[in-house]
Amino acid sequence: MSTKESLAKAEMKAKGKPLQKMFNKVPGSYDFLNRLLTFRMDEHWRKKAVQKILKEKPRKVMDLGTGTGDMAVRIARKNNEIDVTGYDFSSSMLNVAEKKAEKYRVSNAHFVEGDAAEMPFSDNEFDVVGISFAFRNITFKNPNTSLYLKEILRVLKPGGKLIIVESSQPNSLLIRKGFHFYLRNVVSGIGGRLSKSRGAYHYLAYSAREFYTRNELTRLLTDFGFGSVEHTSLFMGAAAISCAAKPIDK
């Protein structure tokens, strides 16, 4: 890589950093508010995503954007023979994740802090990369999207799967309007007040309202080299589990 290319990459990474400061402020209330604002459905959705991950019979899994480690710990508890890596850019979130792993006496999950645009892992290292409610953070109006998706492809084994659980857009206009009303008035308003981090929950609500439809997400993933994209709708389309494969010949 030339010096010019390296500088351009560093500049792009720096532009994508504002969310890091935001999420470092909310770990203490993050799990509680997730449960409250989704009526505990987030746990059910992660459970379904973990089932899809385990169905692949992986030996090495990365939980990208692991946050407080919910999905990483759940995978590790389900199968103690799987090597689980939780990866995130927030040190305060990872502190909570490590305590959670200790609480559940999980020994096969470890947590690494770093930038998703330049991960410290080998090519073709993971059988599955899972990401729960963090995919918006790396793709929604983010100048580093291309870097992130290329890195995910790089660390996945050929034939490996990217499994995403994320908010989505209901097909029904009436349901979509109700969902957006809830995001705007409850998630942004109440979440911001209870967490004392209005910016974080305003961003979460806004990015969920404006996020991709399932067809748009399919196009994004295939444009960057993923194949065999499939979606499972959750809660009338307000969320979805998406699965994409790294082609065998990559």
N, C-alpha and C positions, 0 to 999 in steps of 0.2 A: 504494500500500500504506500502511495506517495505521501510526502509531507502535506501537500494540499488536501488530499483525501482524508488524512488523519485529522487535520484541523477542522475540516467540514463535519466529520463525524463527531468530534468533541463538541462543536458548536451545537449540533442537533441534540446531543444528549443533554447539554446544559439547558436548552430550551424546554425539555420535557421534565424538568425537576420540580416545578412548583407543587405538585401533588405530594411529593415526599415530605415536605414541611407540614402540609395539611394533615396527612395521616399519622404523623408522629405525635399529633396532639390528642388523638381520640381513642387510644387503645383501652383505657380504663372503662369506658362506657360502650365500646364497640359491640361486643357480644350481646350485652343486655339490650341495646337498641335494635340490633338485628332481629332478635327474638320478638321484641315488642312490636316493631313496625311491620313485620311480616306475619304476625300471629303464629310465630314459630314455624312457619312454612319453610323458611330458609334451611332449617335442619332437615326437613323431609326432602327438599330438593338436593341438598348435598348428599344425603343418603342414597338417592337414586343415581347421582353422578358416580359415587363410589362403587355402586353395584356394576355400573358400566365399565369402570376402570378395572375392577377385579375380574370381570368377564374376559378381559384380555389376557389373563394369567401372566401378569408382568413380574419381572424380577427387580426392575429398578423403575421407580416412579418419581417424578418431580411435581410438587404442588407449587405452581408458579403464582406469585402474588399471594403467598400463603397467609399473610396477615397474622391473626392470632392462632393460626395452626389448626383450625377446625377440621379441614378436610384431610390434612396430612396425618393428624392423630387418629382420625377415624379409619383411614386406610391401614395404618400401622397396627391398630388394635384388631382389625379384622383378619389380618394375616401377618404374623410376626416373622415370616420368611422373606417378606418384601423389604427391600432397601428404599426408604422414603426420604426424599430431600425436600424440605420446605424452603422456598427461596423468596426473599422479599427485600425491598429497599428501606424498610422502616425498622430501625433497631428497637424502638419501643414496642412495636407490634411483636417482633420476634422474641422479646423478653417474656411477653405473655404466652407466646407459643411454647417456649421452653418450659415454663412453669406448668402449662397444661399437660405436656408430655410427661413431666415428672409426676404430676397428680395421678395420671392413669398408668404409671409405671411402664411407659413405652420406651423400649430400648432400640428399636429399629428405625426411628425417625430422628433426623438431625436437621438443624436449621442454619441457613447460610444467608448472610446479608450481602446484597450486591445489586448491580444495575442489570435489568433484563435486556438491555441493548448490547451487553458484552458479558456473557455469563462464563464463569470459570470452570466449565465442564468440557469434556472431550466431545469430538464429533461422534454422532451415533451412540450416545451414552444411555439414553432412556428409552424404555419400551413405551411409556405413556407419560405425557405431560398433561396434568389436570390444572384447571384454573377456575376458581369459583368466585364470581362477582368481582373480578379484577380485570376481566378482559376489556371492559369499557375504558379502564384507566390507561391501557396501552394502545387503544385504537380510536377512542373518541376524540376527534380534533387534536390528535397528538402528532407532532412533527416527527416523532421517532417510530411511528407505526411500522415502517418498512424494516427498520433495524430489528425491532422486536420479533416480527413474524419470521424474518430470515434466521434469527438466532434460535427460535423454537424449532424450525425445520432442521437446523444444523445439529442440535443436540438430540433430536429424535432418531431412533434407528429406522432404517428403511422399512416401511410397513407399519411403523409405530403410529400411535394415535394421539391426537390432541383432543381432549374432552373438556368442553366449556359448559359451565352452568352460569347463566347470566339473564338479566332482564331482557325482555323482548317486546314486540308490539302486537297486541291482540288484533286479529283480523276484523272483528266486529267493531264498527265505528263507535257504537254506544259504549261497549266495554272499554275501548281505548280511551274515550273521553273520561269515563269514570276513573280509570287507572291513572291518567294524567292529573286529574283533579286531586286524587289521593296523594300523588307524589308532590304536587305543588303545595298543598295545604297542610298535609300531615307529616310526610317525611321531611320536607324542607323546614316547615315551621316548628313542629314539635320536636323533631330530631335535633334541630339546631339549638333550641332552647335547653333541652335536657342534657345535651352533650357539651353545651357552652362552646360549641364550635360551629357557628352558623355557616361559615364558608364551606366546611366539609360537607354538611348535609344539604346545603343549597346545590353544591356541585353534584352530589349523588343523585338528587332528585332531577336536576336539569339534564344530566347526562343520560339518565334512564328514560326520560321523556323523549329525548332526541335520538336515542340509539337506533341501531339498524333493525330493519325487519329481517325475518329469516332469509328471504331471498337476497337481500342486500349483503347479509353476512356470508352467505354462500359465495357470492361474487367476490367479496373481499378475500376470502380464503383461497379460492381457486386462482385468483389473479396472482397470488403470491406463491403458488406452487403446490398447495394442498389438493387432495383429491377425495372422492367418495364422501362428500359432505352430507350428513344426515342430521335431522332435527327432531327432538321430542318435545312437544308443547307441554307446558305446565301452567296450571291455574288460569285456564281460559286464554292462554297465550301471553300472559303478563311476564312469563319467564320461559326459558327453554334450555334443554340440554342439547348441545351441538357436538357432533363427533366428526372429525376430519382426519384423514390418513396421510402420512408422508408416502409418496409413491416409492415403490420398491427400487426403481432405478435412480433415485436421488442420491 
